[in-house]
Amino acid sequence: MSEMAAENLKPEILFWVGCAGSYDARAQRVTKALSTILQNVG
């Protein structure tokens, strides 16, 4: 995000992970999987 902000660019989407996606082990796996999917689809 800092690189985009420096170039005055805005993301199309922002994936907010929240507390559960950060701390809960199962939710972390889901968060990583969704991030991978989003990266692969472009």
PDB file of N, CA, C, O and CB in Angstrom:
ATOM      1  N   MET A   1       0.811  -1.190   0.000  1.00  0.00           N
ATOM      2  CA  MET A   1       0.000   0.000   0.000  1.00  0.00           C
ATOM      3  C   MET A   1       0.856   1.255   0.000  1.00  0.00           C
ATOM      4  O   MET A   1       0.496   2.242  -0.642  1.00  0.00           O
ATOM      5  CB  MET A   1      -0.923  -0.003   1.186  1.00  0.00           C
ATOM      6  N   SER A   2       1.970   1.240   0.699  1.00  0.00           N
ATOM      7  CA  SER A   2       2.780   2.459   0.759  1.00  0.00           C
ATOM      8  C   SER A   2       3.333   2.825  -0.609  1.00  0.00           C
ATOM      9  O   SER A   2       3.451   4.005  -0.938  1.00  0.00           O
ATOM     10  CB  SER A   2       3.925   2.289   1.753  1.00  0.00           C
ATOM     11  N   GLU A   3       3.678   1.802  -1.421  1.00  0.00           N
ATOM     12  CA  GLU A   3       4.170   2.080  -2.770  1.00  0.00           C
ATOM     13  C   GLU A   3       3.067   2.699  -3.622  1.00  0.00           C
ATOM     14  O   GLU A   3       3.304   3.637  -4.383  1.00  0.00           O
ATOM     15  CB  GLU A   3       4.698   0.790  -3.432  1.00  0.00           C
ATOM     16  N   MET A   4       1.857   2.159  -3.482  1.00  0.00           N
ATOM     17  CA  MET A   4       0.729   2.701  -4.241  1.00  0.00           C
ATOM     18  C   MET A   4       0.414   4.127  -3.798  1.00  0.00           C
ATOM     19  O   MET A   4       0.136   4.989  -4.631  1.00  0.00           O
ATOM     20  CB  MET A   4      -0.513   1.806  -4.074  1.00  0.00           C
ATOM     21  N   ALA A   5       0.456   4.374  -2.510  1.00  0.00           N
ATOM     22  CA  ALA A   5       0.173   5.710  -1.993  1.00  0.00           C
ATOM     23  C   ALA A   5       1.214   6.711  -2.479  1.00  0.00           C
ATOM     24  O   ALA A   5       0.880   7.856  -2.785  1.00  0.00           O
ATOM     25  CB  ALA A   5       0.128   5.694  -0.461  1.00  0.00           C
ATOM     26  N   ALA A   6       2.474   6.287  -2.551  1.00  0.00           N
ATOM     27  CA  ALA A   6       3.538   7.170  -3.017  1.00  0.00           C
ATOM     28  C   ALA A   6       3.320   7.581  -4.469  1.00  0.00           C
ATOM     29  O   ALA A   6       3.705   8.678  -4.875  1.00  0.00           O
ATOM     30  CB  ALA A   6       4.895   6.489  -2.864  1.00  0.00           C
ATOM     31  N   GLU A   7       2.698   6.694  -5.251  1.00  0.00           N
ATOM     32  CA  GLU A   7       2.424   6.982  -6.658  1.00  0.00           C
ATOM     33  C   GLU A   7       1.010   7.522  -6.862  1.00  0.00           C
ATOM     34  O   GLU A   7       0.554   7.663  -7.996  1.00  0.00           O
ATOM     35  CB  GLU A   7       2.623   5.726  -7.497  1.00  0.00           C
ATOM     36  N   ASN A   8       0.316   7.824  -5.762  1.00  0.00           N
ATOM     37  CA  ASN A   8      -1.050   8.346  -5.785  1.00  0.00           C
ATOM     38  C   ASN A   8      -2.013   7.398  -6.502  1.00  0.00           C
ATOM     39  O   ASN A   8      -2.914   7.843  -7.214  1.00  0.00           O
ATOM     40  CB  ASN A   8      -1.074   9.711  -6.457  1.00  0.00           C
ATOM     41  N   LEU A   9      -1.820   6.097  -6.311  1.00  0.00           N
ATOM     42  CA  LEU A   9      -2.691   5.085  -6.896  1.00  0.00           C
ATOM     43  C   LEU A   9      -3.629   4.541  -5.828  1.00  0.00           C
ATOM     44  O   LEU A   9      -3.297   4.535  -4.643  1.00  0.00           O
ATOM     45  CB  LEU A   9      -1.864   3.942  -7.529  1.00  0.00           C
ATOM     46  N   LYS A  10      -4.797   4.087  -6.254  1.00  0.00           N
ATOM     47  CA  LYS A  10      -5.760   3.496  -5.325  1.00  0.00           C
ATOM     48  C   LYS A  10      -6.020   2.052  -5.742  1.00  0.00           C
ATOM     49  O   LYS A  10      -6.168   1.772  -6.931  1.00  0.00           O
ATOM     50  CB  LYS A  10      -7.091   4.316  -5.293  1.00  0.00           C
ATOM     51  N   PRO A  11      -6.079   1.131  -4.778  1.00  0.00           N
ATOM     52  CA  PRO A  11      -6.351  -0.268  -5.118  1.00  0.00           C
ATOM     53  C   PRO A  11      -7.799  -0.451  -5.564  1.00  0.00           C
ATOM     54  O   PRO A  11      -8.687   0.304  -5.168  1.00  0.00           O
ATOM     55  CB  PRO A  11      -6.051  -1.181  -3.919  1.00  0.00           C
ATOM     56  N   GLU A  12      -8.018  -1.467  -6.396  1.00  0.00           N
ATOM     57  CA  GLU A  12      -9.383  -1.790  -6.801  1.00  0.00           C
ATOM     58  C   GLU A  12     -10.157  -2.381  -5.632  1.00  0.00           C
ATOM     59  O   GLU A  12     -11.340  -2.093  -5.449  1.00  0.00           O
ATOM     60  CB  GLU A  12      -9.382  -2.765  -7.989  1.00  0.00           C
ATOM     61  N   ILE A  13      -9.483  -3.209  -4.846  1.00  0.00           N
ATOM     62  CA  ILE A  13     -10.103  -3.816  -3.672  1.00  0.00           C
ATOM     63  C   ILE A  13      -9.120  -3.760  -2.511  1.00  0.00           C
ATOM     64  O   ILE A  13      -7.911  -3.640  -2.708  1.00  0.00           O
ATOM     65  CB  ILE A  13     -10.539  -5.283  -3.960  1.00  0.00           C
ATOM     66  N   LEU A  14      -9.653  -3.847  -1.312  1.00  0.00           N
ATOM     67  CA  LEU A  14      -8.835  -3.944  -0.110  1.00  0.00           C
ATOM     68  C   LEU A  14      -9.369  -5.118   0.693  1.00  0.00           C
ATOM     69  O   LEU A  14     -10.515  -5.104   1.142  1.00  0.00           O
ATOM     70  CB  LEU A  14      -8.859  -2.606   0.730  1.00  0.00           C
ATOM     71  N   PHE A  15      -8.549  -6.117   0.869  1.00  0.00           N
ATOM     72  CA  PHE A  15      -8.935  -7.318   1.605  1.00  0.00           C
ATOM     73  C   PHE A  15      -8.609  -7.094   3.074  1.00  0.00           C
ATOM     74  O   PHE A  15      -7.447  -7.151   3.475  1.00  0.00           O
ATOM     75  CB  PHE A  15      -8.206  -8.591   1.052  1.00  0.00           C
ATOM     76  N   TRP A  16      -9.643  -6.838   3.877  1.00  0.00           N
ATOM     77  CA  TRP A  16      -9.466  -6.591   5.305  1.00  0.00           C
ATOM     78  C   TRP A  16      -9.492  -7.926   6.034  1.00  0.00           C
ATOM     79  O   TRP A  16     -10.507  -8.623   6.022  1.00  0.00           O
ATOM     80  CB  TRP A  16     -10.568  -5.632   5.857  1.00  0.00           C
ATOM     81  N   VAL A  17      -8.397  -8.279   6.661  1.00  0.00           N
ATOM     82  CA  VAL A  17      -8.260  -9.566   7.337  1.00  0.00           C
ATOM     83  C   VAL A  17      -8.948  -9.548   8.693  1.00  0.00           C
ATOM     84  O   VAL A  17      -9.640 -10.502   9.047  1.00  0.00           O
ATOM     85  CB  VAL A  17      -6.786  -9.927   7.502  1.00  0.00           C
ATOM     86  N   GLY A  18      -8.770  -8.497   9.441  1.00  0.00           N
ATOM     87  CA  GLY A  18      -9.371  -8.397  10.762  1.00  0.00           C
ATOM     88  C   GLY A  18      -8.640  -9.242  11.797  1.00  0.00           C
ATOM     89  O   GLY A  18      -7.593  -9.823  11.510  1.00  0.00           O
ATOM     90  N   CYS A  19      -9.194  -9.305  12.994  1.00  0.00           N
ATOM     91  CA  CYS A  19      -8.549 -10.000  14.109  1.00  0.00           C
ATOM     92  C   CYS A  19      -8.490 -11.510  13.903  1.00  0.00           C
ATOM     93  O   CYS A  19      -7.436 -12.122  14.080  1.00  0.00           O
ATOM     94  CB  CYS A  19      -9.280  -9.695  15.397  1.00  0.00           C
ATOM     95  N   ALA A  20      -9.610 -12.108  13.531  1.00  0.00           N
ATOM     96  CA  ALA A  20      -9.649 -13.567  13.398  1.00  0.00           C
ATOM     97  C   ALA A  20      -8.672 -14.045  12.339  1.00  0.00           C
ATOM     98  O   ALA A  20      -7.976 -15.040  12.542  1.00  0.00           O
ATOM     99  CB  ALA A  20     -11.064 -14.039  13.054  1.00  0.00           C
ATOM    100  N   GLY A  21      -8.611 -13.353  11.220  1.00  0.00           N
ATOM    101  CA  GLY A  21      -7.699 -13.739  10.147  1.00  0.00           C
ATOM    102  C   GLY A  21      -6.242 -13.543  10.503  1.00  0.00           C
ATOM    103  O   GLY A  21      -5.357 -14.093   9.847  1.00  0.00           O
ATOM    104  N   SER A  22      -5.990 -12.767  11.534  1.00  0.00           N
ATOM    105  CA  SER A  22      -4.620 -12.526  11.973  1.00  0.00           C
ATOM    106  C   SER A  22      -4.155 -13.498  13.048  1.00  0.00           C
ATOM    107  O   SER A  22      -2.997 -13.918  13.043  1.00  0.00           O
ATOM    108  CB  SER A  22      -4.494 -11.124  12.483  1.00  0.00           C
ATOM    109  N   TYR A  23      -5.043 -13.861  13.970  1.00  0.00           N
ATOM    110  CA  TYR A  23      -4.630 -14.612  15.147  1.00  0.00           C
ATOM    111  C   TYR A  23      -5.066 -16.069  15.176  1.00  0.00           C
ATOM    112  O   TYR A  23      -4.330 -16.919  15.679  1.00  0.00           O
ATOM    113  CB  TYR A  23      -5.148 -13.944  16.342  1.00  0.00           C
ATOM    114  N   ASP A  24      -6.234 -16.373  14.654  1.00  0.00           N
ATOM    115  CA  ASP A  24      -6.757 -17.737  14.694  1.00  0.00           C
ATOM    116  C   ASP A  24      -6.071 -18.588  13.629  1.00  0.00           C
ATOM    117  O   ASP A  24      -6.019 -18.196  12.463  1.00  0.00           O
ATOM    118  CB  ASP A  24      -8.292 -17.742  14.489  1.00  0.00           C
ATOM    119  N   ALA A  25      -5.547 -19.747  14.018  1.00  0.00           N
ATOM    120  CA  ALA A  25      -4.776 -20.594  13.099  1.00  0.00           C
ATOM    121  C   ALA A  25      -5.598 -21.025  11.888  1.00  0.00           C
ATOM    122  O   ALA A  25      -5.100 -20.997  10.762  1.00  0.00           O
ATOM    123  CB  ALA A  25      -4.261 -21.828  13.832  1.00  0.00           C
ATOM    124  N   ARG A  26      -6.835 -21.416  12.103  1.00  0.00           N
ATOM    125  CA  ARG A  26      -7.676 -21.848  10.978  1.00  0.00           C
ATOM    126  C   ARG A  26      -7.989 -20.669  10.057  1.00  0.00           C
ATOM    127  O   ARG A  26      -7.942 -20.798   8.834  1.00  0.00           O
ATOM    128  CB  ARG A  26      -8.989 -22.485  11.494  1.00  0.00           C
ATOM    129  N   ALA A  27      -8.302 -19.541  10.647  1.00  0.00           N
ATOM    130  CA  ALA A  27      -8.607 -18.352   9.850  1.00  0.00           C
ATOM    131  C   ALA A  27      -7.380 -17.859   9.092  1.00  0.00           C
ATOM    132  O   ALA A  27      -7.514 -17.292   8.007  1.00  0.00           O
ATOM    133  CB  ALA A  27      -9.146 -17.240  10.744  1.00  0.00           C
ATOM    134  N   GLN A  28      -6.188 -18.066   9.645  1.00  0.00           N
ATOM    135  CA  GLN A  28      -4.962 -17.687   8.940  1.00  0.00           C
ATOM    136  C   GLN A  28      -4.817 -18.486   7.654  1.00  0.00           C
ATOM    137  O   GLN A  28      -4.416 -17.942   6.625  1.00  0.00           O
ATOM    138  CB  GLN A  28      -3.731 -17.901   9.838  1.00  0.00           C
ATOM    139  N   ARG A  29      -5.145 -19.782   7.708  1.00  0.00           N
ATOM    140  CA  ARG A  29      -5.065 -20.613   6.499  1.00  0.00           C
ATOM    141  C   ARG A  29      -6.058 -20.133   5.448  1.00  0.00           C
ATOM    142  O   ARG A  29      -5.741 -20.096   4.259  1.00  0.00           O
ATOM    143  CB  ARG A  29      -5.331 -22.092   6.839  1.00  0.00           C
ATOM    144  N   VAL A  30      -7.241 -19.771   5.882  1.00  0.00           N
ATOM    145  CA  VAL A  30      -8.255 -19.258   4.956  1.00  0.00           C
ATOM    146  C   VAL A  30      -7.789 -17.932   4.355  1.00  0.00           C
ATOM    147  O   VAL A  30      -7.937 -17.705   3.154  1.00  0.00           O
ATOM    148  CB  VAL A  30      -9.619 -19.076   5.678  1.00  0.00           C
ATOM    149  N   THR A  31      -7.233 -17.067   5.185  1.00  0.00           N
ATOM    150  CA  THR A  31      -6.731 -15.777   4.722  1.00  0.00           C
ATOM    151  C   THR A  31      -5.643 -15.960   3.674  1.00  0.00           C
ATOM    152  O   THR A  31      -5.659 -15.301   2.635  1.00  0.00           O
ATOM    153  CB  THR A  31      -6.197 -14.958   5.896  1.00  0.00           C
ATOM    154  N   LYS A  32      -4.700 -16.856   3.947  1.00  0.00           N
ATOM    155  CA  LYS A  32      -3.617 -17.113   2.992  1.00  0.00           C
ATOM    156  C   LYS A  32      -4.153 -17.705   1.697  1.00  0.00           C
ATOM    157  O   LYS A  32      -3.703 -17.339   0.611  1.00  0.00           O
ATOM    158  CB  LYS A  32      -2.577 -18.055   3.604  1.00  0.00           C
ATOM    159  N   ALA A  33      -5.109 -18.615   1.806  1.00  0.00           N
ATOM    160  CA  ALA A  33      -5.680 -19.236   0.609  1.00  0.00           C
ATOM    161  C   ALA A  33      -6.401 -18.201  -0.248  1.00  0.00           C
ATOM    162  O   ALA A  33      -6.244 -18.197  -1.469  1.00  0.00           O
ATOM    163  CB  ALA A  33      -6.646 -20.365   0.998  1.00  0.00           C
ATOM    164  N   LEU A  34      -7.178 -17.335   0.366  1.00  0.00           N
ATOM    165  CA  LEU A  34      -7.886 -16.309  -0.395  1.00  0.00           C
ATOM    166  C   LEU A  34      -6.909 -15.320  -1.020  1.00  0.00           C
ATOM    167  O   LEU A  34      -7.124 -14.865  -2.143  1.00  0.00           O
ATOM    168  CB  LEU A  34      -8.880 -15.571   0.503  1.00  0.00           C
ATOM    169  N   SER A  35      -5.846 -14.987  -0.310  1.00  0.00           N
ATOM    170  CA  SER A  35      -4.824 -14.099  -0.867  1.00  0.00           C
ATOM    171  C   SER A  35      -4.185 -14.719  -2.097  1.00  0.00           C
ATOM    172  O   SER A  35      -3.955 -14.034  -3.094  1.00  0.00           O
ATOM    173  CB  SER A  35      -3.751 -13.784   0.182  1.00  0.00           C
ATOM    174  N   THR A  36      -3.899 -16.005  -2.033  1.00  0.00           N
ATOM    175  CA  THR A  36      -3.324 -16.711  -3.180  1.00  0.00           C
ATOM    176  C   THR A  36      -4.282 -16.695  -4.363  1.00  0.00           C
ATOM    177  O   THR A  36      -3.870 -16.454  -5.497  1.00  0.00           O
ATOM    178  CB  THR A  36      -2.977 -18.156  -2.804  1.00  0.00           C
ATOM    179  N   ILE A  37      -5.545 -16.950  -4.102  1.00  0.00           N
ATOM    180  CA  ILE A  37      -6.555 -16.925  -5.169  1.00  0.00           C
ATOM    181  C   ILE A  37      -6.616 -15.540  -5.810  1.00  0.00           C
ATOM    182  O   ILE A  37      -6.615 -15.424  -7.035  1.00  0.00           O
ATOM    183  CB  ILE A  37      -7.948 -17.319  -4.614  1.00  0.00           C
ATOM    184  N   LEU A  38      -6.667 -14.502  -4.995  1.00  0.00           N
ATOM    185  CA  LEU A  38      -6.748 -13.141  -5.526  1.00  0.00           C
ATOM    186  C   LEU A  38      -5.513 -12.782  -6.343  1.00  0.00           C
ATOM    187  O   LEU A  38      -5.626 -12.105  -7.365  1.00  0.00           O
ATOM    188  CB  LEU A  38      -6.926 -12.142  -4.390  1.00  0.00           C
ATOM    189  N   GLN A  39      -4.337 -13.226  -5.907  1.00  0.00           N
ATOM    190  CA  GLN A  39      -3.116 -12.960  -6.665  1.00  0.00           C
ATOM    191  C   GLN A  39      -3.131 -13.693  -8.002  1.00  0.00           C
ATOM    192  O   GLN A  39      -2.687 -13.150  -9.014  1.00  0.00           O
ATOM    193  CB  GLN A  39      -1.884 -13.370  -5.855  1.00  0.00           C
ATOM    194  N   ASN A  40      -3.633 -14.909  -8.009  1.00  0.00           N
ATOM    195  CA  ASN A  40      -3.647 -15.701  -9.240  1.00  0.00           C
ATOM    196  C   ASN A  40      -4.640 -15.185 -10.276  1.00  0.00           C
ATOM    197  O   ASN A  40      -4.404 -15.312 -11.477  1.00  0.00           O
ATOM    198  CB  ASN A  40      -3.967 -17.135  -8.917  1.00  0.00           C
ATOM    199  N   VAL A  41      -5.737 -14.610  -9.827  1.00  0.00           N
ATOM    200  CA  VAL A  41      -6.722 -14.104 -10.787  1.00  0.00           C
ATOM    201  C   VAL A  41      -6.375 -12.698 -11.275  1.00  0.00           C
ATOM    202  O   VAL A  41      -6.984 -12.189 -12.216  1.00  0.00           O
ATOM    203  CB  VAL A  41      -8.111 -14.102 -10.159  1.00  0.00           C
ATOM    204  N   GLY A  42      -5.396 -12.083 -10.628  1.00  0.00           N
ATOM    205  CA  GLY A  42      -4.909 -10.795 -11.107  1.00  0.00           C
ATOM    206  C   GLY A  42      -5.560  -9.660 -10.469  1.00  0.00           C
ATOM    207  O   GLY A  42      -5.243  -8.512 -10.781  1.00  0.00           O
TER     208      GLY A  42
END
